[in-house]
Amino acid sequence: MVAPMSHHFGNVSIDAVRDYWNTRPCNIRHSPKPVGGRAYFDEVEARKYFVEPHIPGFADFSRWKGKRVLEIGCGIGTDTMNFARAGAKVTAVDLSDQSLSVARRRAEVLGVKGIRFVRADVENLRAALPPEPYDLVYSFGVLHHTPHPDVALDEIRHYFGPAGTLKVMMYHRHSWKVLAMVARHGKGAFWSVDRIVARYSEAQIGSPVTYTFTKRELQALLERHGYHVENLFVEHIFPWRISDYVRYQYTMVWYFRILPRPVFRWLERRLGWHLCATANTGTDSC
């Protein structure tokens, strides 16, 4: 299979990816309170959905009541808890031991029952999780961080029944954030865009792997693995001034602040950082 970008991360070890996320699990600093308490987890959830308000609509938690959900890359468990609260039977997978430890603690503190947590590499998922059919496989902001997204999507195919749904968010190549990273950190060196994006894509600098996709590239990637794309849309421009945001204050950058709300939303739907796809399998792949 051909990688979706000109820059290939196929030589990066999965251990390097695991070490990166163990050092700082995604969203772990979404609250200043001590990690592990009820107040901490409540603040983490509130901040995540305030900053990324499109997630609940995309995940459509209530739709999966009584259904089997496999979450690839659960992180510290924000979406995981909401699938389970809505009545889904959830299996939550992550590569990072530290992330899973926090997610397990979260389920315990919040009293959310029935979640199965599995430590696994999505590119070798069957080694840790025997294939069985799920109604939904959900992966938000994860598969662009694995060295071989093609391998991951092939592996995921083993976890669908005759009518399975796949929901994934991948980073959008034609986005405001890519433009900003190249301008700020790369001094306009668009020929080095892949290296720049990988280094600065996350709150913690130096992600070993970060792919980005155009709409056409993501659709082609999914289709060549037998997924039928139902919906593909772009969302999310981060408008907050970082110096305030890290102190848990929300001040818009001046040029976003002066934009009328309809204009900002127009930009988000074209230059957003999140490329969200819903697809189905159509046939029994187990």
Secondary structure as GFF3:
##gff-version 3
##sequence-region A 1 286
A	DSSP	alpha_helix	14	23	.	.	.	ID=ss1
A	DSSP	alpha_helix	38	51	.	.	.	ID=ss2
A	DSSP	alpha_helix	55	59	.	.	.	ID=ss3
A	DSSP	three_ten_helix	61	64	.	.	.	ID=ss4
A	DSSP	beta_strand	68	72	.	.	.	ID=ss5
A	DSSP	alpha_helix	78	85	.	.	.	ID=ss6
A	DSSP	beta_strand	89	94	.	.	.	ID=ss7
A	DSSP	alpha_helix	97	110	.	.	.	ID=ss8
A	DSSP	beta_strand	116	119	.	.	.	ID=ss9
A	DSSP	three_ten_helix	122	127	.	.	.	ID=ss10
A	DSSP	beta_strand	134	140	.	.	.	ID=ss11
A	DSSP	three_ten_helix	143	145	.	.	.	ID=ss12
A	DSSP	alpha_helix	149	156	.	.	.	ID=ss13
A	DSSP	three_ten_helix	157	159	.	.	.	ID=ss14
A	DSSP	beta_strand	160	171	.	.	.	ID=ss15
A	DSSP	alpha_helix	176	185	.	.	.	ID=ss16
A	DSSP	three_ten_helix	190	192	.	.	.	ID=ss17
A	DSSP	alpha_helix	193	200	.	.	.	ID=ss18
A	DSSP	alpha_helix	215	223	.	.	.	ID=ss19
A	DSSP	beta_strand	228	235	.	.	.	ID=ss20
A	DSSP	alpha_helix	242	245	.	.	.	ID=ss21
A	DSSP	alpha_helix	254	257	.	.	.	ID=ss22
A	DSSP	alpha_helix	261	271	.	.	.	ID=ss23
A	DSSP	beta_strand	274	280	.	.	.	ID=ss24
###
